[in-house]
């Protein structure tokens, strides 16, 4: 009989456990039932917040830079480096986590710090940059990022346009000639779990603006401003898949920086070395905080399950909350899901006790799939 070897490749449980902590808790629960079990952990992320942490857990070096936050204040942001490959997470510089509680700036929040973070990776010698985008506080089409990298955005009087998406309505000229010349020689991969266009009914302001504090009026202002911005940067470019990612920073990266768009989880599995780890496994455990309809559209567990199924390896999942029927799980390649909500129905208690509950869920997995 083949010796069992488990690969734990799960994303974070947002608000309660990091991906690294999920892996630790699952490992502890499994070994409580099967002492000495061979377990390999590979925390994963899909390009959104937690991407740098996943890269560091996989052996990348954590680097920090002082950059401009979404409100214009200095923040400390991390990126990951291994050899000449960097993983840059825009949320580290321009994410919602940098906003004080209940303070939003939908019209004026800037991605300038994300540009500074990319520049730090360039200065560290990176020639391949995986640019994970998601969790942004911004809707500026990447204009702030491009300004930090040397672009100039001017109004009709030749003055710089103010930061944020709203002021782009006054844009008269976009001068990209000053962009950092090193950008021409790198492979910039836009890693995102969304493929929205920049504007329109499925665009960045309409779909994601409200979670950044935008009112209905703000959304209309932002959509019009970004439409105007795109008309100056390049007609017919606003509909590019991924352009609407992270408040339109995807647009700036695709149109002005020559980035190529790839689903975030696919990129991260490549970067993290998932394929060789999968080849060593007999069972894969994946998961995230909520397994729901969104999971099926490019989130980490779906990517892990698809790759494992292609390799003929069984997959089970752990989650805080399960909102998918068994047939949807099966279609995604997940044999069974273990939800913390089944052990503790009170969501607040479940989140507070996520670690111990996850160990109990892992014990169940061990009994069902590994014991004996």
C-alpha positions in Angstrom: 0.0 0.0 0.0 1.3 3.4 -0.9 2.5 5.5 2.0 0.2 8.5 2.5 1.6 11.9 1.9 -0.6 14.9 2.3 -0.1 18.3 0.7 -1.9 21.2 2.5 -2.3 24.0 -0.1 -4.9 26.3 1.3 -5.5 30.1 1.2 -6.1 32.3 4.3 -9.3 32.3 6.3 -9.8 36.0 6.0 -10.2 37.8 9.3 -9.1 34.8 11.4 -6.1 32.8 10.1 -3.3 33.4 7.6 -2.6 30.7 5.0 0.5 29.7 7.0 -1.6 29.3 10.2 -4.2 27.3 8.3 -1.5 24.9 7.2 -0.1 24.6 10.7 -3.5 23.9 12.3 -4.5 21.3 9.6 -1.1 19.5 10.1 -1.6 19.4 13.8 -5.1 17.9 13.5 -4.0 15.3 11.0 -1.1 14.1 13.1 -3.2 13.9 16.2 -5.0 11.0 14.4 -2.1 9.7 12.3 1.1 10.3 14.3 4.2 10.8 12.0 2.1 11.4 8.9 4.1 12.9 6.1 2.6 16.4 5.5 4.0 19.0 3.1 2.6 22.5 3.4 2.4 25.1 0.6 0.3 28.1 1.6 -1.3 29.6 -1.5 -2.8 32.9 -2.7 -4.5 34.1 -5.8 -2.8 37.4 -6.3 -4.8 39.3 -3.6 -3.8 40.1 -0.1 -1.7 37.3 1.4 0.3 36.8 -1.8 3.6 38.0 -0.5 3.2 36.0 2.7 2.6 32.8 0.5 5.7 33.5 -1.5 7.8 34.1 1.7 6.5 30.8 3.1 7.7 29.1 -0.1 11.2 30.4 0.3 11.2 33.9 -1.1 13.0 36.6 0.9 10.8 39.2 2.4 11.8 42.8 1.6 10.3 46.0 2.8 10.0 49.5 1.3 8.6 52.8 2.6 6.0 53.9 0.1 3.0 56.2 -0.3 -0.3 54.8 1.1 -3.7 55.2 -0.6 -4.4 58.4 1.4 -1.0 59.9 0.7 0.6 59.0 4.1 3.8 56.9 4.2 3.3 53.1 4.8 5.6 50.2 5.1 5.0 47.6 2.3 6.5 44.2 1.7 7.4 42.4 -1.4 9.1 39.0 -2.0 12.3 38.2 -3.9 14.0 35.0 -5.0 16.8 35.3 -7.5 15.6 37.7 -10.2 11.9 37.0 -9.6 9.8 39.3 -7.4 6.3 39.0 -6.1 4.7 42.4 -5.6 1.3 42.7 -3.9 -0.5 46.0 -4.7 -2.6 45.7 -1.5 0.6 46.0 0.5 1.0 49.6 -0.7 -2.6 50.6 -1.8 -4.9 48.2 0.0 -8.0 48.6 2.1 -5.9 47.6 5.2 -4.2 51.0 5.1 -7.5 52.9 5.6 -8.6 53.8 9.1 -11.8 52.2 10.2 -14.8 53.6 8.3 -12.6 56.1 6.4 -12.8 55.8 2.6 -11.6 58.0 -0.2 -13.2 56.5 -3.3 -12.5 59.5 -5.5 -9.0 60.4 -4.3 -7.2 57.2 -3.1 -4.0 56.6 -5.1 -2.0 53.7 -6.3 1.2 55.8 -6.2 2.7 53.5 -3.6 2.2 50.5 -5.8 4.3 52.1 -8.4 7.0 52.8 -5.8 6.8 49.2 -4.7 7.3 48.0 -8.3 10.3 50.4 -8.5 11.8 48.9 -5.4 11.6 45.4 -7.0 13.3 46.8 -10.1 16.1 48.3 -8.0 16.5 44.9 -6.3 17.4 43.4 -9.7 14.1 41.7 -10.5 13.6 40.9 -14.2 10.4 38.9 -13.7 7.7 40.6 -11.5 4.5 38.8 -10.5 2.2 41.7 -9.8 -0.7 40.5 -7.6 -3.6 42.8 -7.6 -6.7 42.8 -5.4 -7.9 44.2 -2.1 -7.3 47.8 -3.3 -8.6 50.9 -1.7 -8.3 52.7 -5.0 -10.1 53.3 -8.3 -7.6 55.4 -10.2 -7.0 53.2 -13.2 -3.4 52.8 -12.1 -2.6 56.4 -12.8 -0.9 56.9 -9.5 1.2 53.8 -10.1 2.3 55.1 -13.5 3.1 58.5 -12.0 5.4 56.9 -9.5 7.2 55.2 -12.4 7.7 58.4 -14.3 4.5 59.1 -16.3 3.0 62.6 -16.3 -0.7 63.3 -16.2 -1.6 66.9 -17.0 -4.7 69.0 -17.2 -5.6 71.6 -19.8 -3.3 74.2 -18.0 -0.4 71.8 -18.1 -0.6 71.2 -14.4 -0.4 67.7 -12.8 -3.8 66.1 -12.3 -4.6 65.5 -8.6 -4.4 61.9 -7.2 -7.3 59.5 -7.4 -9.8 58.4 -10.0 -12.2 61.4 -9.8 -9.7 64.0 -10.9 -8.9 62.0 -14.1 -12.0 63.7 -15.5 -9.7 66.8 -16.0 -7.0 64.9 -17.8 -5.8 66.5 -21.0 -2.5 64.9 -21.7 -0.8 61.6 -20.7 2.9 61.6 -21.2 4.4 58.2 -20.8 7.8 59.0 -22.2 9.4 59.3 -18.8 8.5 55.8 -17.6 11.4 54.0 -16.0 13.3 52.5 -19.0 14.0 49.3 -17.0 10.3 48.4 -17.5 10.9 47.6 -21.1 13.3 44.7 -20.2 11.2 42.9 -17.6 8.4 40.3 -17.7 5.6 41.8 -15.8 2.8 39.3 -15.1 -0.6 40.8 -13.9 -1.9 38.1 -11.5 -5.6 38.6 -10.7 -8.6 36.5 -9.9 -10.9 38.9 -11.8 -11.1 39.6 -15.5 -13.5 42.6 -15.4 -13.1 45.4 -18.0 -12.2 48.9 -16.8 -15.6 50.6 -17.1 -19.2 49.9 -17.8 -21.7 47.5 -16.0 -19.0 45.0 -15.2 -16.3 47.6 -14.7 -14.2 48.5 -11.7 -16.3 51.4 -10.3 -19.7 49.6 -10.7 -18.6 46.1 -9.4 -16.1 47.1 -6.7 -16.6 50.7 -6.0 -19.1 50.2 -3.1 -16.7 48.1 -1.0 -14.3 51.1 -1.2 -16.9 53.5 0.1 -18.2 54.9 -3.2 -21.8 56.2 -3.3 -23.9 55.8 -6.5 -22.9 59.3 -7.5 -19.2 58.5 -6.9 -19.5 55.4 -9.1 -21.0 57.5 -11.9 -18.2 60.1 -11.5 -15.5 57.4 -11.5 -16.9 55.5 -14.4 -17.0 58.7 -16.5 -13.5 59.7 -15.4 -12.0 56.3 -16.2 -13.7 56.3 -19.6 -12.1 59.6 -20.3 -8.7 58.4 -19.0 -8.9 55.3 -21.3 -9.8 57.5 -24.3 -6.5 59.3 -23.9 -4.3 56.4 -23.0 -5.6 54.2 -25.8 -9.0 53.9 -27.6 -10.6 50.4 -27.3 -8.3 49.3 -24.5 -10.8 49.6 -21.6 -12.4 46.3 -22.4 -9.2 44.3 -22.0 -9.7 41.3 -19.6 -8.2 42.2 -16.2 -8.3 45.9 -16.9 -10.8 46.4 -14.1 -8.8 44.5 -11.5 -8.0 46.3 -8.3 -9.7 49.6 -9.2 -8.3 49.6 -12.7 -4.7 49.2 -11.8 -4.8 46.2 -14.2 -5.6 48.7 -17.0 -2.5 50.8 -16.2 -0.3 47.7 -16.1 -1.6 46.2 -19.3 -1.7 49.4 -21.4 1.3 51.3 -20.3 3.6 48.7 -18.8 3.2 45.9 -21.2 2.0 43.5 -18.6 0.5 40.2 -19.6 -2.6 39.0 -17.7 -2.8 35.5 -16.2 -5.3 34.1 -13.6 -3.6 34.8 -10.2 -3.8 31.3 -8.8 -2.2 29.8 -12.0 0.7 32.2 -11.7 1.1 31.7 -8.0 1.0 27.9 -8.3 3.9 28.1 -10.8 5.9 30.6 -8.7 5.4 28.6 -5.5 6.5 25.3 -7.0 3.1 23.6 -6.7 3.7 21.0 -9.5 6.6 19.2 -7.9 4.9 19.3 -4.5 1.7 17.8 -6.0 3.8 15.0 -7.6 4.8 13.9 -4.1 1.3 13.9 -2.7 -1.4 11.2 -2.3 -4.0 13.6 -0.9 -4.4 17.3 -1.2 -6.2 19.5 1.3 -7.1 23.0 0.1 -9.5 25.7 1.3 -10.3 29.3 2.3 -12.6 31.1 4.6 -15.7 30.8 2.5 -16.3 28.2 -0.2 -19.0 29.8 -2.3 -19.8 30.7 -5.9 -16.9 33.1 -6.0 -14.5 30.3 -5.2 -15.4 28.7 -8.6 -14.2 31.7 -10.5 -10.5 31.8 -10.1 -10.0 31.6 -6.4 -7.2 29.5 -4.9 -9.1 26.4 -3.9 -10.5 26.0 -7.4 -7.1 26.3 -9.0 -5.5 23.8 -6.6 -8.4 21.4 -7.1 -8.2 21.7 -10.9 -4.5 21.0 -11.0 -4.8 18.0 -8.5 -7.7 16.5 -10.5 -5.6 16.7 -13.7 -2.9 14.8 -11.9 -5.4 12.2 -10.6 -4.9 13.1 -6.9 -7.9 13.3 -4.5 -8.8 16.7 -3.0 -10.7 17.6 0.1 -11.3 21.2 1.4 -11.6 23.0 4.7 -13.5 26.2 5.1 -15.1 28.5 7.6 -18.4 28.5 5.8 -19.7 26.2 3.0 -22.1 27.7 0.5 -21.7 25.2 -2.4 -23.8 22.1 -2.9 -22.1 18.7 -3.3 -22.5 18.7 -7.0 -20.7 22.0 -7.4 -17.8 20.8 -5.2 -17.6 17.6 -7.3 -17.6 19.6 -10.5 -14.7 21.7 -9.1 -12.8 18.5 -8.3 -13.3 18.6 -4.5 -14.4 15.3 -3.0 -15.7 16.7 0.2 -15.6 19.9 2.2 -15.3 20.3 6.0 -16.8 23.5 7.3 -16.1 25.1 10.7 -19.7 26.2 10.8 -20.7 22.6 11.1 -18.7 22.4 14.4 -19.7 25.9 15.6 -22.8 27.6 14.1 -22.2 31.0 15.7 -20.1 32.9 13.1 -18.4 35.2 15.7 -17.4 32.2 17.8 -16.3 30.2 14.8 -14.0 33.1 13.7 -12.6 33.6 17.2 -11.9 29.8 17.6 -11.0 29.1 14.0 -7.6 27.5 14.9 -8.9 24.8 17.3 -11.9 24.2 15.2 -9.8 23.7 12.1 -7.7 21.1 14.0 -10.9 19.3 14.8 -11.9 19.4 11.1 -8.5 18.0 10.1 -8.9 15.2 12.6 -12.1 14.3 10.8 -10.3 14.3 7.5 -7.6 12.0 8.9 -10.2 9.6 10.2 -12.2 9.6 6.9 -9.3 9.5 4.4 -6.1 8.4 6.2 -6.6 6.3 9.3 -6.1 2.5 8.7 
